Amino acid sequence: MSNIEKIHCLIIGSGPAGYTAAIYAARANMNPVIYTGAQPGGQLMTTTDVENFPGYPEAVTGPGLMADLQKQAENVGAEVRFGTASSVEFSKDGGVHKVWIDEEKEIHADAVIISTGATAKYLGLENESRLAASGGGVSACAVCDGFFYKGKETIIVGAGDSACEEALYLSNLCPTVHMLVRKPDGGMRASRIMADRVKAKDNIKIYWSTETVDVLGDEFVTGAKVKNNVTGQEQEIAADGFFVAIGHTPNTTFMNGQLTLDDDGYIITTKGSTKTNLEGVFACGDVQDRIYRQAITAAGTGCMAALDAERYLSEKTA
């Protein structure tokens, strides 16, 4: 029993959603404790310049933004701890929720806010991973990073609605967007209307039956080597940016199916709130957002989660 700790409000996962939830929860005297997860700060820790987060007239690095949010959360009274939720046992009747950290420490919480985010899927190529980690021109978010490639050639991999949306976004900034699609002509997974919009854009060049062999470049992307998976013919495409839009994996496996998820694993929340199917458990950020996936929208839902949790706890103790 000595390794059990009771916490009023537990926040699982950092990033804009988790830190914002912590700020609001601390200011409401909820004594929040936030566990950062395996990647403190979330996906923004691999982002170089962020220009679309309000309050920063000059570009701020992703790690710099996360450091500021963490400091702000701590300054108003939130306790930030390093550790990862490994398993949970949520109460089904609004009782105490149990969470295990790193398979060792047991937490009993009155309210839990989940902000574990979603992990972008990549192709798994060595140079892709290296250049993504170093900010060398590989990205999984055109809306986040597309501005930095204004007037430059870009490559995007993917064939779903998200890939089409990002290709269209890039087409308004870049002279040519080279879109790599694994399936033969007409084989996009995207909805008909999105596929038609992409095909109608003069500066989006679609490469059907095409897969990436390698991402080229030492410090920065210079292009990609691709292969036609029907003919086997290889070619190199010159570009300054390489965007991957093949989906995200929400970080929900540690919950062992205790919350209601959609078909892709995102937490389903009540419309207009961050409430899950269990009382006292709330979800915010990319772990429940499959549409926007922006730092500012994640922060907004973090605020919502803290307010929802505050109301829940107030009603529970009234």
C-alpha positions, 0 to 999 in steps of 0.5 A: 500500500505504501506505493499507492498515491492519491491524487485529485486530478491526474493528467496523463501525457504532456504537449499543448493539451496536457500542459494547458489542462494542467495550467487551468486545473492548477488555477482552479486549485485542483492540485494537478499532477501531470506525467509527461509520457515517453516523449515529454512535449509530444510531437512538437519536440521534433518540430523546428520552427512554430509560427502559428501558435498565438503569442509568439510574433517571432517563430519559436522552436517546438521544444522552446514552446513546450518548455514555456508551457511546462514552466507556465504550468509549474509556475501556477502550481501544477506538478510535472513528473517524468513517467509513462502510464503503463496500465489503468483500471478506470472506475465504471461508476464514478469512483476512484480511477487507478493508473499505474506509472511505468508498471510500478507506481500506483495512482488513485485519482478522482479525475483523470485527463488523458492527453497522450496524443497520436503518433504520426506514421512514417515509412520507416526509412533510415534517412526519413527518420534521421531527417525528421528527427533533425528538422531536415525537411521531413514532416508529417504535417503540411499545415504546420510546416508547409509555409517554410517551403513556399516557392519550393518543390515538395513531395507528399506520400499518401492517398487518403483524404488527409493526404489530399487535403495536405497536397492541396494546401501545399499546392497553394504555396509550392510550384509543384507538389509531387504526390506519391500513390502506391496504388495504380491510377484511380486507386486513391483511398480518398473520397471521390470529391477530394481525389477529383480536386487533387487531380484538377490541380495543375501543379499537383503531379501524381505518380501512380503505382509509386513507392519511396525507396529512399529520402535523399539529402545529408543535412536537408532533404534534396529529393527522393528516390522512388520506384514504380511497383509495376515496372520496377523503374526507379527515378529521383525527384528533386525537392526541398520538403518531404511530407508523409500523410499516411495516418496517425496512431492514437496513443491509447493501447495502455487503456486496454479497451476501457474507453470507447474508441472509434475504428481507428483507436481515437477516444470518442468524446461527447459532442461539445465536451471532453467527456468520455464514456466513463465518469471522471475520465476526460480526453483532450488533444490529438488522442481524440482529434482526428481532424485538426491536429494542431497545437492550438486546437490541442491547447483549446481542448486541454482547457475544456478538459480542465473545466469539465474536470473541475465541474465534475469534481465540484458536483461530486463533492457538493 
